[in-house]
Amino acid sequence: MFVTRRCSSLLSAPAANAAHDASDAEALPVEDDESPNAGSFSPGQLACDLVFHASLPISWRLQGARVLPFFASQFEYLAVGNRANTYCYKSKDAIFYIMFSVPELPQADKDDKEASVKSAELRIDVYGLGYPSEEITEKFIQGVEARLAKQTLDALSTQLVTP
């Protein structure tokens, strides 16, 4: 995946990824070039384990729907071409794939304005064969937090300027 920037359905099943990307209005088409031996495996069977995840709060001033497209533009150089909100990252000693999502709120929380404001979050899931180093668990996450804070400040300044 790191070289081709394409994800096989054996590594990440399209149906599972589509559910993961439910908040993305413009999901990318899934086109997999499978090897002749792919028939003996089912989609997602060779998926890596979830080795790390982080959840970052999204400010109530920032609409959750704007977060994923923002990160798609920020991390375009890491993007996997046939999976929305999926990125491939090579650390010093391993390769990981990272999925960003903004989980849907339960209907009860959507009706409660205060609860929906407090519970909006950006979820970052890291998959791989081994546990990621602090390059991902700290530095990458800090970079994402900084970009999220910048996007929040940009949204706030736009709201202040617009009468």
ChimeraX attribute file (.defattr): number of C-alpha atoms within 10 A of each C-alpha:
attribute: neighborCount
match mode: 1-to-1
recipient: residues
	/A:1	16
	/A:2	16
	/A:3	6
	/A:4	8
	/A:5	17
	/A:6	18
	/A:7	24
	/A:8	23
	/A:9	25
	/A:10	18
	/A:11	15
	/A:12	17
	/A:13	19
	/A:14	21
	/A:15	13
	/A:16	12
	/A:17	19
	/A:18	17
	/A:19	10
	/A:20	19
	/A:21	23
	/A:22	15
	/A:23	17
	/A:24	19
	/A:25	10
	/A:26	10
	/A:27	15
	/A:28	14
	/A:29	12
	/A:30	18
	/A:31	14
	/A:32	13
	/A:33	10
	/A:34	12
	/A:35	8
	/A:36	7
	/A:37	7
	/A:38	13
	/A:39	10
	/A:40	7
	/A:41	11
	/A:42	12
	/A:43	18
	/A:44	17
	/A:45	12
	/A:46	14
	/A:47	16
	/A:48	16
	/A:49	12
	/A:50	16
	/A:51	14
	/A:52	16
	/A:53	15
	/A:54	14
	/A:55	15
	/A:56	15
	/A:57	15
	/A:58	22
	/A:59	20
	/A:60	15
	/A:61	13
	/A:62	19
	/A:63	13
	/A:64	19
	/A:65	12
	/A:66	12
	/A:67	20
	/A:68	19
	/A:69	15
	/A:70	14
	/A:71	17
	/A:72	17
	/A:73	10
	/A:74	13
	/A:75	14
	/A:76	13
	/A:77	12
	/A:78	17
	/A:79	24
	/A:80	21
	/A:81	19
	/A:82	18
	/A:83	25
	/A:84	26
	/A:85	25
	/A:86	26
	/A:87	23
	/A:88	23
	/A:89	18
	/A:90	13
	/A:91	13
	/A:92	8
	/A:93	8
	/A:94	13
	/A:95	17
	/A:96	23
	/A:97	21
	/A:98	22
	/A:99	22
	/A:100	23
	/A:101	22
	/A:102	22
	/A:103	16
	/A:104	14
	/A:105	14
	/A:106	9
	/A:107	9
	/A:108	10
	/A:109	15
	/A:110	14
	/A:111	11
	/A:112	10
	/A:113	10
	/A:114	11
	/A:115	13
	/A:116	17
	/A:117	18
	/A:118	13
	/A:119	16
	/A:120	21
	/A:121	22
	/A:122	21
	/A:123	17
	/A:124	19
	/A:125	17
	/A:126	25
	/A:127	20
	/A:128	17
	/A:129	13
	/A:130	15
	/A:131	16
	/A:132	20
	/A:133	13
	/A:134	11
	/A:135	13
	/A:136	19
	/A:137	15
	/A:138	12
	/A:139	12
	/A:140	13
	/A:141	18
	/A:142	13
	/A:143	12
	/A:144	18
	/A:145	16
	/A:146	12
	/A:147	15
	/A:148	21
	/A:149	15
	/A:150	12
	/A:151	19
	/A:152	19
	/A:153	15
	/A:154	13
	/A:155	15
	/A:156	15
	/A:157	11
	/A:158	11
	/A:159	11
	/A:160	9
	/A:161	7
	/A:162	7
	/A:163	5
